Amino acid sequence: MSTSTKIANKPALVVGIALILVAILTAYDASTMNIRSGYGVGPNATSYLVAGILAILGFSHLPVALKRMDGDVPSADWKAVGLVGLALASLIICIAMGGGFVLGSALLFAFTARAFGRTRFIADFAIGVVIGFLIFLLFNKLLSLSLPVGPLERLF
């Protein structure tokens, strides 16, 4: 006879609340943007879209978090959480120190892949460089929007 207790899913609750808070912050940031033109879709439209998606994800976590479950809730994989944090920090630091968007994106991709269990960092980094270049070219050449430039981007 097993003795299982009913418990709420606290990690899902924390993630849901965090997503809702980031959605509020993103919407607030979009509302304070200085918009120069008064026609068409403004630059804050994407921020509002991201805020909406984050809010939907956050509110979607709440029913799961508050639902009573039989058995134990799996504990968080803090190593993976730390690697995703390292991935985000590497992107921010790389851009801040002049490494550019492509290098920062490649690091972000490689560390995030590692957080999900992949062990081929060099291959993932190379994939990240290719994806980063494609995104850079899309934004800079096709959309005429500038992304942070580093040594790799100067080649184009």
For each residue, the residues with C-beta under 8 A, 3 or more apart:
1:
2:
3:
4: 70 71 72
5:
6: 68 69 70
7: 68 69 72 73
8: 13 65 66 67 68 69
9: 12 13 64 65 66 67 69 73
10: 13 14 65 73
11: 14 15 73 75 76
12: 9 15 16 61 64 65
13: 8 9 10 16 17 61 62 65 66
14: 10 11 17 18
15: 11 12 18 19 58 61 65
16: 12 13 19 20 58 59 60 61 62 64 65
17: 13 14 20 21 58
18: 14 15 21 22 58
19: 15 16 22 23 54 55 57 58 61
20: 16 17 23 24 54 55 58 59
21: 17 18 24 25 58
22: 18 19 25 26 54 58
23: 19 20 26 27 51 52 54 55 58
24: 20 21 27 28 51 55
25: 21 22 28 29
26: 22 23 29 30 47 50 51 54
27: 23 24 30 31 47 48 51
28: 24 25 31 32
29: 25 26 32 33 47
30: 26 27 33 44 47 48 51
31: 27 28 44
32: 28 29
33: 29 30 42 43 44 47
34:
35: 38 42 43 44
36:
37: 40 42
38: 35
39:
40: 37
41: 45
42: 33 35 37 45
43: 33 35 46 47
44: 30 31 33 35 47 48
45: 41 42 48 49
46: 43 49 50
47: 26 27 29 30 33 43 44 50 51
48: 27 30 44 45 51 52
49: 45 46 52 53
50: 26 46 47 53 54
51: 23 24 26 27 30 47 48 54 55
52: 23 48 49 55 56
53: 49 50 56 57
54: 19 20 22 23 26 50 51 57 58
55: 19 20 23 24 51 52 58 59
56: 52 53 59 60
57: 19 53 54 60 61
58: 15 16 17 18 19 20 21 22 23 54 55 61 62
59: 16 20 55 56 62
60: 16 56 57 63 64
61: 12 13 15 16 19 57 58 64 65
62: 13 16 58 59 65 66
63: 60 66 67
64: 9 12 16 60 61 67
65: 8 9 10 12 13 15 16 61 62
66: 8 9 13 62 63
67: 8 9 63 64
68: 6 7 8
69: 6 7 8 9 73
70: 4 6
71: 4
72: 4 7
73: 7 9 10 11 69
74:
75: 11
76: 11 81
77: 80 81
78: 81 82
79: 82 83 115
80: 77 83 84 115 116
81: 76 77 78 84 85 115
82: 78 79 85 86
83: 79 80 86 87 111 112 114 115
84: 80 81 87 88 111 112 115
85: 81 82 88 89
86: 82 83 89 90 111
87: 83 84 90 91 107 108 109 110 111 112 115
88: 84 85 91 92 108
89: 85 86 92 93
90: 86 87 93 94 104 107 108 111
91: 87 88 94 95 104 105 107 108
92: 88 89 95 96 104
93: 89 90 96 97 99 104
94: 90 91 97 99 100 103 104 107 150
95: 91 92 99 100 101 104 148 150
96: 92 93
97: 93 94
98: 150
99: 93 94 95 103 104 150 151
100: 94 95 103 104 147 148 149 150 151 152 153
101: 95 104 105 132 135 136 147 148 149 150 153
102: 105 106 129 132 133 136 150 152 153
103: 94 99 100 106 107 129 132 150 151 152
104: 90 91 92 93 94 95 99 100 101 107 108 132 148 150
105: 91 101 102 108 109 128 129 131 132 135
106: 102 103 109 110 125 126 128 129 131 132
107: 87 90 91 94 103 104 110 111 125 128
108: 87 88 90 91 104 105 111 112 128
109: 87 105 106 112 113 124 125 127 128 131 132
110: 87 106 107 113 114 121 124 125 127 128
111: 83 84 86 87 90 107 108 114 115
112: 83 84 87 108 109 115 116
113: 109 110 116 118 121 124 127
114: 83 110 111 117 118 119 121 124
115: 79 80 81 83 84 87 111 112
116: 80 112 113
117: 114
118: 113 114 121 124
119: 114
120: 123 124
121: 110 113 114 118 124 125
122: 125 126
123: 120 126 127
124: 109 110 113 114 118 120 121 127 128
125: 106 107 109 110 121 122 128 129
126: 106 122 123 129 130
127: 109 110 113 123 124 130 131
128: 105 106 107 108 109 110 124 125 131 132
129: 102 103 105 106 125 126 132 133 152
130: 126 127 133 134
131: 105 106 109 127 128 134 135
132: 101 102 103 104 105 106 109 128 129 135 136
133: 102 129 130 136 137 152 156
134: 130 131 137 138
135: 101 105 131 132 138 139 147
136: 101 102 132 133 139 140 147 153 156
137: 133 134 140 141 142 156
138: 134 135 141 142 143
139: 135 136 142 143 145 146 147
140: 136 137 143 144 145 146 147 153 156
141: 137 138 144
142: 137 138 139
143: 138 139 140
144: 140 141
145: 139 140
146: 139 140 149
147: 100 101 135 136 139 140 153
148: 95 100 101 104 153
149: 100 101 146 153 154
150: 94 95 98 99 100 101 102 103 104 153 154
151: 99 100 103 154 155
152: 100 102 103 129 133 155
153: 100 101 102 136 140 147 148 149 150 156
154: 149 150 151
155: 151 152
156: 133 136 137 140 153
